[in-house]
Amino acid sequence: MRITIARGSAKMSKLENIPISSLKANTYYNEPLWIDEGFMLLPGDSPITESLIENLKKWGYKTILSSGNPRTAAPESIASSLSSKTKESEGRRTALEFFSNFTKFVQKIYDAFNSDGHLNLDSVTKQVKSTILILKNYHSFILRLPSLKAEGIDYLYTHSARTTIISLTIGNGLKLPQFRLIELGIAAILHEIGMMKIPSHILNKTGGLVEREKKLINTHPLIGLKMLQNYSREHSNPISQEILLAVSQHHERLNGSGYPQGIKGESITLFARILAVACSYDAQISNRPFRESDEGHLVILKMIRDKRTLYDKGIITALLNSLSVFALGSYVRLKNGSIGTIVDIGNSPLYPIIKLYLDNNLQPYNEQPIIKTSENEAKFTIARVLGKREVQNLITRKLLPE
């Protein structure tokens, strides 16, 4: 059976049902694989892994969609080393395309729920599963969070999408079982739904908020809870209590200084403690109308300092082990003077994997080598993280990629 669908402004594509039972690990399709017409599973020329097949079976999928053909040999651009410009470009493109689609999905879900109370939980669940799978295959690109941008999409939706990505990354680091990971992802997508009832002139205010406005914004977790409870009462597929509590508690803090109820410690559910870290981290690395974003590595260091008082230590550790102390995507200078960007976590959050762009004389490397920093190699340890102005200056001089 062939299905014709439209994907945004792209040309019409004929998609064919592919039985899950026919998929084989380490094979490739030359066109993207789709869970359904809304959710891309893998871009073209990406390897099908054993874990991907197992998850699809576990989640009850019988078929997926593609207009491509399978092949057992990896295409040259995929078989080449990680230093390949082709693979780097493909990874970045896939991450941006995925994030753009994700933010549009969140906007559609929020707008529909706010206007007529319609919430497609099956669609939200599919989005979470799609995000879990894309993270497995493209985590080092997806987790370069500051570079994930969606033009023309409001902060509320981009924030909810990035918070979901961070939450699922933390949940995976905590080794949550799949059904719990999916519930966590649903909670993360919906955690700011109460913001839809806050007047836009307050949400988009460029100056400081007055006390009355702060109190109004602080009600959004309970507003979101009420919206979801009303939905659950009216539908045969109610939202789980774990998700409801996560939405209502995601601004609570371990020492009781959070809102809206000021609860503390173990009274805050695990999902809410994960969302607290993910939501706070993204808020601090994001540009807002009233302030510029902070550097990712500075935010991580600040949150490490605040563990045990504001945040759960184990959850901060899971974040750290996923992003590194210096944050994926950050530009750094090594002790030998060369400059590169952090592309993966490596074996230790203190010693990530770096792609080198410039030598100590600011001369570009032809092959852009990828190295593992190490405590045993002094010249290959990080001396410092470059500031935003330094990076922008090097980009303007065309010494670093945009």
HULINBEL-V176472 format. One record per helix or strand of 3 or more residues. SS is the DSSP state (~ for helix, > for strand). FROM is the first residue (numbers start at 1). LEN is the number of residues. If there is no record, write none. Layout:
# HULINBEL-V176472
SS&FROM&LEN, SS&FROM&LEN
This chain:
# HULINBEL-V176472
>&2&4, >&13&7, ~&20&3, >&33&4, >&39&4, ~&50&9, >&63&4, ~&76&4, ~&85&32, ~&121&22, ~&145&3, ~&155&19, ~&178&13, ~&193&5, ~&200&4, ~&211&7, ~&220&15, ~&241&9, ~&265&3, ~&270&16, ~&296&10, ~&313&11, >&331&4, >&339&10, >&351&8, >&370&3, ~&378&3, >&382&4, ~&388&9
